[in-house]
Amino acid sequence: MFKWYAGAWFFFTINVAILGLAFGSYFWLSPQLDQTRTLDLSWASLIFLRNFVLFVIVAGGLHLWFHTYAVQGQDKKYDPRPFPRKGRMFSFNSQVLDNMFWSLASGVTIWSGFEVLLWWALSNGYAPLTSFAQTPVWFIAFFFFVPVWESFYFYWIHRLLHSNLLYRFHALHHRNTDVGPWSGLSMHPLEHLMFFGTVAIHFVLPTHPVHVIFHLMYYALYAVTTHTGFEGLWFRNLKRVHLGMFHHQIHHRYFEVNYGSLDVPWDKVFGSFHDGTPEGKTRMKERLRSRKR
């Protein structure tokens, strides 16, 4: 387990790439902490614009590579069916335009809103603030803590979204039975509020603005990379970057399995795991039948 978790960080991985983007954003594309004591459109708009452009580059770039220009063709694609689709289930009759609209209009806006709130709270003492100079071990450890916390938070929020009470909102995301990079953050605004609500932990644990940036970027950009529909980015017959997550692809295929991520195997612990085998499908059917009794 520890070897697998280390593989998510060392050496060139999505986690490390997002960490680099977070530090770059903090040093060059963020306000100063003393600026954020007062809510102001100038620094808030800087955060929104940075997140918007970054998301377009990442999601748009991966979409161009995998789908517009189909550089890899169908190689390492989980679902052989054609992507993207059209149909009345999608806004604008287009899966890509539907996904882009909800990702950018709602997703990036709410992501940025949470970040603005945390900058303001940290600078005014409403959230506990620390720094590398004050707590060097904790400062570094928090970056490794984020994926573990994410796996726990996302599992239970995701199961709640599949309840009868909330699934009508989550159904917008599940329009995508096959997925592409723009699908990851294509959600109803209520789901975005719950999804990015993970950062409420910063009101409890002492953190730094760069932790907030990384935490939110991890949630937003990891959603893109795990929804490419492909196992990885291959170039000249070598896998250059691991991207997809078959575990979550199965969730979009069957809905009622694999609610969590792989950082901590909550699906195995709570009986909702599906590995894509016929045996896994049988276990899923048994679990759903027992739930209806």
C-alpha positions as CSV (number, residue, x, y, z in Angstrom):
1,M,0.0,0.0,0.0
2,F,2.8,2.4,0.9
3,K,4.6,1.5,-2.3
4,W,1.5,2.3,-4.3
5,Y,0.9,5.6,-2.5
6,A,4.6,6.6,-3.1
7,G,4.1,5.9,-6.8
8,A,1.4,8.6,-6.8
9,W,4.1,11.2,-5.8
10,F,7.5,10.1,-7.2
11,F,8.6,11.2,-9.5
12,F,6.7,12.8,-12.4
13,T,3.1,12.3,-11.5
14,I,-0.1,14.3,-11.6
15,N,0.2,15.0,-7.9
16,V,3.6,16.6,-8.4
17,A,2.5,18.5,-11.4
18,I,-0.4,20.0,-9.5
19,L,1.9,20.8,-6.6
20,G,4.1,22.7,-9.0
21,L,1.2,24.6,-10.4
22,A,0.0,25.5,-6.9
23,F,3.4,27.0,-5.9
24,G,3.7,28.8,-9.2
25,S,0.2,30.2,-8.8
26,Y,0.9,31.3,-5.2
27,F,4.1,33.1,-6.1
28,W,3.1,34.7,-9.4
29,L,-0.7,34.7,-9.8
30,S,-2.1,35.3,-6.3
31,P,-2.6,38.3,-4.1
32,Q,-0.6,39.1,-1.0
33,L,-2.1,37.9,2.3
34,D,-2.4,41.4,3.7
35,Q,-4.4,42.4,0.5
36,T,-7.0,39.9,1.2
37,R,-8.2,41.2,4.6
38,T,-10.8,43.2,2.7
39,L,-12.9,41.5,0.1
40,D,-12.2,43.3,-3.2
41,L,-13.0,42.5,-6.8
42,S,-9.4,43.2,-8.0
43,W,-7.7,40.3,-6.2
44,A,-10.8,38.0,-6.3
45,S,-11.0,38.4,-10.1
46,L,-7.2,37.6,-10.3
47,I,-8.0,34.2,-8.6
48,F,-10.9,33.5,-10.9
49,L,-9.1,34.4,-14.1
50,R,-6.1,32.3,-13.1
51,N,-8.3,29.2,-12.3
52,F,-10.4,29.8,-15.5
53,V,-7.4,29.9,-17.8
54,L,-5.6,27.0,-16.1
55,F,-8.7,24.8,-16.3
56,V,-9.2,25.6,-20.0
57,I,-5.5,24.8,-20.8
58,V,-5.6,21.5,-18.9
59,A,-9.0,20.2,-19.9
60,G,-8.9,21.7,-23.4
61,G,-5.4,20.4,-24.1
62,L,-6.3,16.9,-23.0
63,H,-9.5,17.0,-25.1
64,L,-7.5,18.1,-28.2
65,W,-5.0,15.3,-27.7
66,F,-7.4,12.5,-27.0
67,H,-10.5,13.4,-28.9
68,T,-10.2,16.3,-31.4
69,Y,-6.9,15.1,-33.0
70,A,-7.1,11.6,-31.6
71,V,-3.3,11.3,-31.3
72,Q,-3.6,7.9,-29.6
73,G,-6.7,6.8,-31.5
74,Q,-8.5,4.2,-29.4
75,D,-5.3,2.9,-27.8
76,K,-5.7,2.6,-24.0
77,K,-9.2,4.0,-24.1
78,Y,-11.5,2.3,-21.6
79,D,-14.8,2.5,-23.5
80,P,-14.7,1.7,-27.2
81,R,-17.9,3.5,-28.0
82,P,-17.5,6.8,-29.9
83,F,-17.0,10.0,-27.9
84,P,-18.3,12.7,-27.6
85,R,-22.0,12.2,-28.1
86,K,-25.0,14.4,-29.0
87,G,-28.5,14.2,-27.7
88,R,-31.3,16.0,-25.9
89,M,-30.0,14.9,-22.6
90,F,-27.1,17.4,-23.0
91,S,-27.3,21.2,-22.8
92,F,-26.9,22.6,-26.3
93,N,-27.5,19.0,-27.7
94,S,-23.7,18.4,-27.3
95,Q,-21.8,16.5,-24.6
96,V,-18.7,18.6,-25.0
97,L,-20.5,22.0,-24.9
98,D,-22.7,20.7,-22.0
99,N,-19.5,19.7,-20.0
100,M,-17.7,22.9,-20.8
101,F,-20.6,25.1,-19.7
102,W,-21.1,23.4,-16.3
103,S,-17.4,23.1,-15.7
104,L,-16.6,26.8,-16.4
105,A,-19.8,28.7,-15.5
106,S,-20.4,26.8,-12.3
107,G,-17.3,24.7,-11.4
108,V,-14.6,27.3,-11.8
109,T,-16.8,30.0,-10.3
110,I,-17.5,28.0,-7.1
111,W,-13.9,26.7,-6.9
112,S,-12.7,30.3,-7.1
113,G,-15.3,31.5,-4.6
114,F,-14.1,29.0,-2.0
115,E,-10.5,30.1,-2.6
116,V,-11.4,33.7,-2.1
117,L,-13.3,32.9,1.1
118,L,-10.3,31.0,2.5
119,W,-7.8,33.8,1.6
120,W,-10.1,36.2,3.4
121,A,-10.5,33.9,6.4
122,L,-6.8,33.2,6.8
123,S,-5.8,36.8,6.6
124,N,-8.5,37.8,9.2
125,G,-7.9,35.0,11.7
126,Y,-11.1,33.2,11.0
127,A,-9.1,30.2,9.9
128,P,-5.9,29.1,11.6
129,L,-2.8,30.2,9.7
130,T,0.7,28.6,9.7
131,S,3.9,28.8,7.6
132,F,6.9,26.7,6.8
133,A,9.0,28.7,9.3
134,Q,6.5,28.0,12.1
135,T,5.7,24.3,11.5
136,P,8.0,22.9,8.7
137,V,7.0,19.2,9.2
138,W,3.3,19.9,9.2
139,F,3.7,22.4,6.3
140,I,5.1,19.6,4.1
141,A,2.9,16.8,5.5
142,F,-0.3,18.6,4.7
143,F,0.3,18.2,0.9
144,F,0.5,14.4,1.4
145,F,-2.6,14.5,3.7
146,V,-4.8,16.1,1.0
147,P,-5.3,13.0,-1.2
148,V,-6.0,10.9,1.9
149,W,-8.6,13.4,3.2
150,E,-10.0,13.7,-0.3
151,S,-10.6,9.9,-0.6
152,F,-12.5,9.9,2.7
153,Y,-14.5,13.1,2.0
154,F,-15.3,12.3,-1.6
155,Y,-16.5,8.7,-0.8
156,W,-19.1,9.9,1.7
157,I,-20.2,13.0,-0.2
158,H,-20.5,10.8,-3.3
159,R,-22.6,8.2,-1.6
160,L,-24.9,11.0,-0.3
161,L,-25.2,12.3,-3.9
162,H,-26.4,8.9,-5.0
163,S,-29.2,8.9,-2.4
164,N,-32.8,9.4,-3.4
165,L,-32.8,12.9,-1.9
166,L,-29.8,14.3,-4.0
167,Y,-29.4,12.1,-7.1
168,R,-31.5,14.4,-9.2
169,F,-28.7,16.9,-8.9
170,H,-25.9,14.4,-9.4
171,A,-27.7,13.1,-12.5
172,L,-26.2,16.0,-14.4
173,H,-22.7,14.6,-14.0
174,H,-24.0,11.1,-14.9
175,R,-25.2,12.2,-18.3
176,N,-21.7,11.1,-19.1
177,T,-21.8,7.3,-19.3
178,D,-18.5,7.6,-21.3
179,V,-16.2,10.4,-20.2
180,G,-13.7,13.0,-21.5
181,P,-11.6,15.6,-19.8
182,W,-14.4,18.2,-19.7
183,S,-16.7,15.7,-17.9
184,G,-14.8,15.6,-14.6
185,L,-16.1,18.9,-13.3
186,S,-19.4,19.0,-15.2
187,M,-21.8,19.1,-12.2
188,H,-24.8,20.8,-10.9
189,P,-24.0,24.0,-8.8
190,L,-25.3,22.3,-5.6
191,E,-22.9,19.4,-6.3
192,H,-20.0,21.8,-6.8
193,L,-20.8,23.4,-3.4
194,M,-20.6,20.0,-1.8
195,F,-17.6,18.8,-3.9
196,F,-15.4,21.9,-3.1
197,G,-16.8,22.0,0.5
198,T,-13.8,19.7,1.3
199,V,-11.8,22.8,2.1
200,A,-13.9,23.4,5.2
201,I,-11.1,21.4,6.9
202,H,-8.9,24.6,6.6
203,F,-11.2,26.2,9.3
204,V,-10.0,23.4,11.6
205,L,-6.4,22.6,10.8
206,P,-3.7,25.3,10.5
207,T,-2.7,25.8,6.9
208,H,-1.2,28.3,4.5
209,P,-2.6,29.9,1.3
210,V,-0.5,27.6,-0.9
211,H,-2.2,24.6,0.9
212,V,-5.6,26.1,-0.1
213,I,-4.5,26.6,-3.7
214,F,-3.1,23.0,-3.9
215,H,-6.2,21.5,-2.2
216,L,-8.7,23.1,-4.6
217,M,-6.5,22.6,-7.7
218,Y,-6.1,18.9,-6.7
219,Y,-9.8,18.5,-6.6
220,A,-10.5,20.4,-9.8
221,L,-7.6,19.1,-12.0
222,Y,-7.6,15.6,-10.7
223,A,-11.2,15.4,-11.8
224,V,-10.0,16.3,-15.3
225,T,-7.2,13.7,-15.4
226,T,-9.3,10.9,-14.0
227,H,-12.0,11.5,-16.6
228,T,-10.0,11.5,-19.7
229,G,-11.4,8.1,-20.6
230,F,-7.9,6.8,-21.3
231,E,-5.5,4.9,-19.1
232,G,-2.6,7.3,-19.7
233,L,-0.9,9.6,-22.2
234,W,1.2,7.5,-24.5
235,F,3.8,8.9,-26.9
236,R,6.2,6.9,-29.1
237,N,5.0,3.7,-27.6
238,L,5.7,4.7,-24.0
239,K,3.3,5.8,-21.3
240,R,4.5,9.3,-20.4
241,V,1.8,10.2,-17.8
242,H,-0.7,8.0,-15.9
243,L,-4.1,9.7,-16.2
244,G,-7.2,7.6,-16.1
245,M,-8.8,5.6,-13.4
246,F,-10.5,2.4,-14.5
247,H,-12.0,2.2,-11.0
248,H,-14.0,5.4,-11.6
249,Q,-14.7,4.5,-15.3
250,I,-16.6,1.5,-13.9
251,H,-18.6,3.9,-11.7
252,H,-19.8,5.8,-14.8
253,R,-20.7,2.5,-16.4
254,Y,-22.7,1.1,-13.5
255,F,-23.4,4.1,-11.2
256,E,-23.9,2.3,-7.9
257,V,-20.3,1.1,-7.3
258,N,-16.8,2.6,-6.8
259,Y,-17.8,5.9,-5.1
260,G,-14.4,6.7,-3.8
261,S,-10.8,7.1,-5.1
262,L,-8.0,4.6,-4.8
263,D,-5.9,6.5,-2.2
264,V,-7.7,4.7,0.6
265,P,-9.9,1.7,-0.5
266,W,-13.1,2.8,1.1
267,D,-15.1,0.9,-1.5
268,K,-13.6,-2.4,-0.4
269,V,-14.1,-1.5,3.2
270,F,-17.8,-0.7,2.7
271,G,-18.7,-3.3,0.1
272,S,-19.2,-1.1,-3.0
273,F,-16.1,-2.2,-4.9
274,H,-16.3,-3.3,-8.5
275,D,-13.2,-4.5,-10.4
276,G,-14.8,-4.8,-13.8
277,T,-15.0,-8.6,-13.7
278,P,-18.2,-10.8,-14.1
279,E,-17.7,-11.6,-10.4
280,G,-17.7,-7.9,-9.6
281,K,-20.9,-7.5,-11.5
282,T,-22.5,-10.3,-9.6
283,R,-21.5,-8.8,-6.2
284,M,-23.0,-5.5,-7.3
285,K,-26.3,-7.1,-8.2
286,E,-26.4,-8.9,-4.9
287,R,-25.7,-5.7,-3.0
288,L,-28.4,-3.8,-4.8
289,R,-31.0,-6.6,-4.3
290,S,-30.2,-6.7,-0.5
291,R,-30.6,-2.9,-0.3
292,K,-34.2,-3.2,-1.8
293,R,-35.4,-5.8,0.7
